[in-house]
Amino acid sequence: MSVIRTAGGYSVTFRPRAAVMGAACVVLALAVGVLAIGSGEYPMAPADVIRALVGQGDPADAFIVGELRLPRTATALAVGAALALAGAVFQAVVRNPLGSPDVLGFTYGASSGALTAIVIVGGGSAALAGGALIGGVVTGVVVYGLAWRGGMHGYRLVLVGIGVAAMLTGVNGYLLTKAQITEAGRAVLWMTGSLDGRGWGDAAPLLAAMAVLVPVVLIGCGRALSMMEMGDDAAGALGVRVERVRLVLLGSAVLLVALACAAAGPVAFVALTAPQLARRLTKAPGPNLLSSMCMGAALLVSADFAAQRAFGAHQLPVGVVTGVLGGGYLVWLLATERKAGRI
């Protein structure tokens, strides 16, 4: 680790291991993305895919890459990065490795909003995405309001989130029972988490929001979040406005989760596993926000490629793959925490 002093008097901490790990995840994500774009009923060599991406391919390749396959891969990369960043923020704020949108109920809120749009409103893809966004944001406001008591405590937020998630599970079950069979099938597929048929219209809102929210989290609040991991009192003594920073971070994370769910459904366990894997690989203190983003993008695009190609002609929703892998990781994490005496 080295500290670099800038001309303005600011200091930047450079950790070579974290930089190498992040670069490796970016390379892996891009390489798997190229392979995913090149595979299918009309296979393309990686060199042809790259030529089409840079605008030097023939018209047929350019159409297949730019209009049919690239939107799905771009959505996978954006959703993975957004969920991982949100998960890293939640885990740092609550100071608990189990703090993630899956546990705190935000993905369940997005599912409730989407189910309401499908079952009651009966709208199309735009209504489904809007319902997921509204449901996730409303759930975030409710959880924060119920957990607030003269301040915010991490364990209180986790407990309230688990309770809200349990209630929303019942709501989602009720909505499914009220749906017609075709609506129920569509809703179940969405709730599993799927990238099938995703276009630029699905990825654009998330990419636009990330252009604003990622700098807010990384640049505007990243240093303060690292201080807050030492405790609210210590961070306050160092000049951090703890409650304001926490509110901005939680609001940004909730928006990222809601928009990611609107784009691809509530893809399970990416927000939980990516920050933990990034921290273990970098072995660096702090929230590891940027490394988590890179890890999340690599995880989801790899899981989607496996869901498309690892089971022959039968394609699985990407949420099935992340659920199996993430569930296994969660069991291992709980066993490790118990052995260490932390739970």
N, C-alpha and C positions, 0 to 999 in steps of 0.2 A: 504494500500500500504506500502511496506517495501523495503528498499534498502539493498542488500547483497553485501558485499565486498569480492572479490576473492583474492587468494594468489598473483596474478600478479598485483594487484592494480586496477583492473577493477571493475566496479559496475554494478550490475544487479538489475533491478527494478522488484519486484515481486508483482503482483496484485492478491489477492486471488479470487476476483469475476471473473476476466478474466480467471484465471486458471480453476475455477469450470465450467464456461460456455464452455470453450474449451473442457474440459474433457467430459461434458455432450453431446456436439455435436459429439465427437468421438464415444462415446458409442452408441448414437442414429444411427449414420451412420453405425457402425458395426452391430448393431442389425437388422436394416432394410435390410442391405446387406445379412445377414444370412437368413432372412425371404424370400427375393427375390430369393436367390439361391435355397431354399427349396421348392418354389412354382412352379407350372407348371403342365404339363400333367403327370409327374412322381413326385408326391409330396414326400417330405422328411421332417422328423422331424428336428427341429433345432439341436438336439443332434447328429443326423446322419450327418448333414452338417458339424458340428464342427469336428466330428471324421474324415470325409473325408478330411477336410482342413488340419488337422494335420497328415495325412497319416496313420490313423488307421481304415479307413472304408473299406468295401468290394470293389472289383474291379469295379463293376457296378456303385456304388455310387461315387467312386473316378473319374471314367471317366465322369460321368454326371456333377459333380461339377467342376473338373479341366479343362475339355475341352469344355464344352457346356455353363455353366452358370457363372462360376467365371470370365471369361474375360469380360463379359458385366458389371458385378458389379464393377470390378476393373477399367474399363474404365469410368464408371459413377463417381466413387470416385475421380479418377485422373482429369477428365475434370472439375468437380465441384470445386475441390481445386484450379486448375490452373486458371479458370475463376475468382474465387473469389479473389485470390491473385492479379491477374492483375487488377481487378476492384478496389481493395483497393489502389494499387499503383497509378492508374490514378486519383482517387478521391483525394488522398493526394497531388499529383503533381500539379493538376489544382486547388486544394482547392475549389472543387465544388462537392456537393453530386450527381449531374447528370453526372459527368465525368465517363464514362464507355466505353468499346469497342463498345457497341451497339450504343451509341450516337456519339462517335468520328469517326466512320466509319471503324474501323478495321475489324469487322465481315463482313461488306459489301465487303471489299476488298478480304477477304478470300472466300466469296461467288462468287465474280467475277472470281477469279482464278479457283475455282472448276467448275464453269459453262463453262469456257473456255476449261478446260480439258475434260468435258463431250461433249460439243457441237462441238468444233472445232477439238480437238485432237482425241477425241473418245476413250480414254483409259479406263482402268478398275479402280479398287479401288485404286491402287498405284498411278496412274496418277491423280485421283481426290484428294487424300491426298496431293500429291506434288503440285498440282495447288492451293489448299487452302493455303498451307504454303507459296508459293511464292507470292500469291496475298495479304495475310496479311502483309508480310514483306515489299513488295513494297509500299503498302498503308501507312504503318508506316513511311517509309522514306519520301514519298511525303508530308504527313501531317506535319511531323517535319520540313522539308525543307521550306514549305510554311509559317509555323507559326513562323519560326526563323526570328528575326529582332534585331540583336545585343544582343540577349538573348531570353528567352522563358517566355511568360506570359500565365497564365492559361486560361484566357478568350479568348485570341487569338487562343490558341490551340483548345478550344471547338468550336469556330466559324468556324475555318478552317475545323475541323473534320466534323461538320454538313454539310458544303458545299460539301466536298468530298463525304460524305455518300449520299447526294442527287444526285450527278452525277453518283455514282456507282449504285444507284437504277435504274436509266435510262439504264445504261449499262446492268445490270442484266435482266431487262425487254426485252431489245433488243435480248440478247442471248437466252432467253426463246422462243421468237417468231421465232427464226431461227432453233430451235431444232426440231427433229422428235418427234412424240407423246410419244414414249417410253422413249426417252432421256429426254423430258420435265418432264414426270412423275417421273423419277429417280431424276432429278435435284430438283424438288419441294419438294420431300420427304427429300432429303439431306438438303435443305435450311431451312426446318422446324426444323431440329435438331432431330436426331434419334439415338438410341443405339441398334436397332434391328440387330442381326447378327454380332455384333462386336466380334472380336477374339483378340488373343494376338498380332497379327501383327498390329492391330489398336492402341492398348494401349502402346506397347513397345516404339515407338519413343517419345511419351509424357512423359512416366515414366522416360526414360533416360534423357530427357531434364530437367525434374523437379529435378532430382538428382543433376544437376549442377546449375540450375537457382535459385532454392529455397534457397540454402545456400547463393548465391550471394545477393539475395534481403534481406533475413532475417538477416543474419550475417554481410555481407559486407556493406550493405547500410541502414539497418533498423534504426540505431541510427541517421544517417545523415538525413534520411527522416523525422524523428520526429522533428529535428531541423529546417528543411526547412519549416515545417508547420508554424513556427513563422515568416517566411518571408525570402527572399533571403539575405537581408542585415544582419539580425541578425544571420542567419546560417553562412554566410561568415565571420562575426566577430568572430564566435566561431571556425573557422578553417575548415569549410566544403567547399570543392571545388564544388560549387553548380552546375555549368554546367556539369561537369564531372559526378557527382552523378546522376543528372537528366537524362543524356544521357544513362547511364548504366541501370537505373531503367526503363526508357521508352523502351529501347531495349529489356530488359528481359521480360517486360510485353507484348510487341508486339509478341515476340516469343512464349510465353505461350498461348496467344490468338490464334495465327495462328495454333499451334500444336493441341490445344484443338478443334478448328474448323475442322482440318484435321481428327481428331479421331471421332468426333460425329456430325459434322455440327455446324452451328452458333446457339447454344442453347441460347434462348433469356433470358435476364434479370437476370441471375444468377450473373453476374459480377456487376450489379447495386444493387441488393437487399442484397446479402450476406454481403458485408462490412457494409452497413447501419444497418442491423439487428444485426451484431456483435457489432457495436459501441453502439447501443441502449441497448443491453442486458448487456454488460460489464460496461457501463457508465464510460469508461476509455478514457482519452485523447490520441491523437496520432493515427496513421494509423491502429492499431490493425491487423497487417498482419497475425499472426498465428491464431488468433481467426476467422478471415475472411476465411482462408483456411478451418478450421474445419467446419464452418457454410456452406460454399459452398459445401463441400463434402456431408454433411448431407442433404442439400436441394436437390441436384440433384439425389442422390440415392433414396430419399423418393419420389421425383416427378416421377422417372422412375418406382418405385414399384407401385405408384398410376396409372400411365399410363398403366401398364400391367394388373392390377387386379381390378381397381375401376369401369370399364365399361363393365364387363362381358367378353364375348368371343371376343369382339372387342377391340384390343389394339390400343392405340393412340401413336403417336410419343411424346417423352418426351418434345420436344419443345412446343407442344400445351399446356401442363400442366404448364410449367414454364412461357409461354407467358401470359396465363390467370392470374395466380397468380401474376407475376411480373408487368403486366400492371395495375392491381388493386392497387398494392403497389405504383407504380409510380404516379397514380392519387392521392392517399392519401398523398404521400410525397409532391407533388406540392401544394395541398391544405394546408398542414401544413406549408410549407415554405411561402406561400402567407399570411396566418394568422399571421405568425411571422413578416411579413414585409420584408422578405429577397428577394422576387421576386415580 
